[in-house]
Amino acid sequence: MKQIVGRLLFMTSILIIMSGCSELEEMLHVEAANGAQKQVEGEAVVSYLDVGQGDSTLVQTEEATVLIDTGRHDQQVIFDHLEELEVDSLDLLIFTHPHADHIGNGDEIIEQYQPDEVWIDGNETTSQVFERLLDALLASDADVTEPIAGESYQVGTLQFDILNPNEELTGDLNNDSISFIMHYGDTSFLFTGDAERPSEQAMVNTGLPLSADIYQMGHHGSNTSSHDFFMEAVQPKVAIYSASENNSYGHPGADALSRVEAVGAEVFGTIEDGTVTIRTDGTSFEVETER
């Protein structure tokens, strides 16, 4: 995997802190319609894992394995998923932001799967979950990077175009979520972590291309995300949310679902569908659901 040199500011801040599936049934075949990217061979499999009220997505290609977020701090179901999907190492581990339902299990994932690189937004919290993550990062050999809007990275045949955050962090953990479009050939995937209206507006204001075939609904499908102006820019064919049944947050929100459906997206969610898997050859894609 291409080596990425992380900014020294992040590791300096770490040192300061440390010193003081069952059978898949339903399938939807869709033609991807974005601009041409790098030529690809073989299949990419993107699994939106059912980790309850948290987030974790696994990306597998012939050349790279990428994990985006690591689920809740109080549930370890992610390890069952990774074992079932035959993961033994990670080329890239992305933490969209340091809330415990996104970085939970992060320390154990780093220790067990030894990622070559880790992306993190640079914000800090005082939670024990976050401090355990920092301990694991310091003990690892992973390169640590803080990607910012406007940058692009190549990870094997995957291209990552960064949309958020800007170089100047706001300090709002949700709105500083690392957000990006991941391209595999002509098929594109948008991830925005828990980004809410302010960062959705900031992404639109950058003028960067936002259209994507598959969109993971921001903030677990909350009404605070997936606003109409943002959906008009993204125009997804498929939208996927990650949430647990009868959660106390009311995820997914009815307004957010309506806004996504209004642009013609087919909606899938871990509550009804379990793990949702996208398979693509870079030209077309299929949606498979666990239930």
Summary of the structure (lengths in Angstrom):
residues: 291
radius of gyration: 17.4
end to end distance: 34.2
largest distance: 53.6
contacts: 1070
relative contact order: 0.18
helix: 27%
strand: 24%
